[in-house]
Each structure stands twice: as C-alpha cells, then as structure tokens.
Amino acid sequence: MGKRESTGNEYQRKIDRGVANEKWMQLFPSGNIHHLTSSFSNHCPLLINMTTEKHFKRAQNFKFESWWIIEDSIEQVVKEVWGLSSGLIFEKLEKNFIGRCIDKAQSAFVPGRLISDNVLIAYEILHTLRQKHTGKKRLMAVKLDMSKAYDRVEWVFLKEVMIKMGCISTVSYAVTINGSIGSVFKPMKRLRQGNPLSPFLFLMCSEGLSSLIRLAIKMGSLREVKASRRRPAISHLLFADDCILFGEATIGGVRMLKDILRIYKNYSGQCVNFNKSVIFYSSNTIEGVKDVISKEMSVRSLTKMEKYLGLPNMVGKQKKEVFQNIKDGIQQGIGN
C-alpha cells in the first residue's frame, strides 16, 4: 500500500513505492506497478503486473462522435483510414463494420454468425412453447413473410439509418443517350440483387425493425420469451428478410407488434404479406384467445409450426419422415 499526499487544492503527489531485487527483475523483465484508486481512504493499493504493459490495458471499443462531422479534416481522415485497408468495399464492410452495428438477432452476412444459430434458438423456443401446458402466461411465435423485400427498400430511409450509424451516402446517376449525358438523378427505391453491396445495405435497413422492437421492450410494451428461467430472453430472429417474432400472446402485445410493423412499412417500404405469415401458440393458450389474436393479426394459426430456414422446427418420434425431404434433396443434388 502507498499513501497520497496533498499540497493545497491543485495537485496530489503519489509517494507509493515498489521495491524489487535483481533476481526478481531477471525473472520478470516486463513487470510493472499500477496505482489503483480508492474513494474512501488516503491510501491507494498497488497492483503488481508481471506481464507486458499491452496485455494489461483493456482495448477500447470504437465509438463514433457526432462532432467529428463538423471538423474540416473529417473527409480527408476517413479517406486515409479507408485507403489503408486493402480489398473491395463490401469486403471492408464485412470485415470492419457490419459486426459492430448490426443487431445480434440478425445472422445473415455477418462474420462469425451462422444460420445454424438461428435454427437452434428457434427450435429451443418453439419446443418451450409446445411443452408449456400450464401457467397464466401464454406465448406465441409469429413467422412473417416479407413481400419482395429487396425491391421495396426506400433509399431515403436507408440513408437516414446510415447517417445514424455514422455512414455517409452520396450516390447519383446519369444516363448517356447517343453520346450525350442526360440529367443527373438520385435513386429512391430498390436494391439490385446480385450486387455485393446489396446484402449489407439490406441489413442496415432491417436495423429499423430491430430498433423498434428494442424500444418497445424497453418501454415495457412487448415481452420477450425465455426457453427457461436462466436462458437469455429472445424477442426476434432475423436471417436477411426471414423474420420470426416471439412474445406473450396478449391483445396489447399484438397491437403493439402491428404498430411496429406499420411504422416500419411506412418508412422503410418493407411490407408484410399477412396471407403467407403464420402464428403458433404455446400449448396452454385457450382456443378463444387464439381466435381473437389471429383475427387481430390477420394471420393463419397453426397447431404445428412450419419449417424455419429450410429445416423442421419440431422433431417427434417420426424422425425418418421429418428428415426424408432433406435426404431426397441431397440424393437429387448428387444425381445431378
């Protein structure tokens, strides 16, 4: 332990000391002492670190500051830093950017996230719903079908999302006719499939839905679902435009969910096809509640959830019949 002395009100002088002999210094040539803080004593503890300094310091996460934009040098600094990393634009986005700003519920096109993650989580939650026969809390899972997701992306909404994330978008086009360049115009809607940037732009668009769901949960308007008490709470899973929502089967929760989808549609252009969307309830949900909620959501009610991301969500005793179509698809692929 060491003691801190104060001289006036302007500065404090540490008189902490650490003593080591030559043999100790030979054993730990990179050893060092760190002065820790104490809020209730004039003594401060000393932490002896026997590794290198770089291992002791905690790496700081990158955080975008809004005031950077008003600096005159911001554009030049961004160009220099961007130019230091090699590769195409979509490769830089995938490597350095996407994983930091995309919600963990989204598993598509994000390094380190797998489609199997969504499948396993969905299987656990749906298994919980099927096994829940008692209790006052009734649960539901809503599988949404997005209609022509890529074609309906509104660029104005996408631009606002990118600005919120700290990105800048300034794209425009001009058509050349008979050697003459026509008027310049800016695109307003749609992402071109096949463009390597389109998947990442769509992920940024889908962040609007995740943000609305997070806000509703924070306000207490939506409730998440847990597979068990100690498991993490899950509200939704995304894989590109594939979306499945989990929550309590209540009229208030369903109306809030419809409001979220309506706001998301008005601003992003993403439209839900309710005729192809389905809802699945926990086993303790009575038929009267199912009818009211299904009518409110305008979706079909299922007693057994359909496939999710090409795989069955529930596997009973008839495992051979459940996985037969996968086996047939593999054999057909080998035959071709």
Buried (B, 14 or more C-beta within 10 A) or exposed (E): EBEBEEEEEEEEEEEBEEEEEEEEEEEEEEBBEEBEEEEEEEEBEBEEBEEEEEEEEEEEEEEEEEEEEEEEEEEEEEEEEEEEEEEEEBEBBBEBBBBEBBBEBBBBBBEEBEBEBBBEBBBBBBBBBBEBEEEEBBBBBBBBBBBEBBEBBBBEBBBBBBEBBBBEEEEEEEEEEEEEEEEEEEEEEBBEEEEEEBBBBBBBBBBBBBBBBBEBBEEEBBBBBBBEEEEEEBBBBBBBBBBBBBBBBBEEBBBBBBEBBEEBBEBBBBBBEBEEBBBBBBEBBEEEBBEEBBEEBEBEBBEEBEEBBEBBBBEEEEEEEBEEEEEEEEEEEEEE
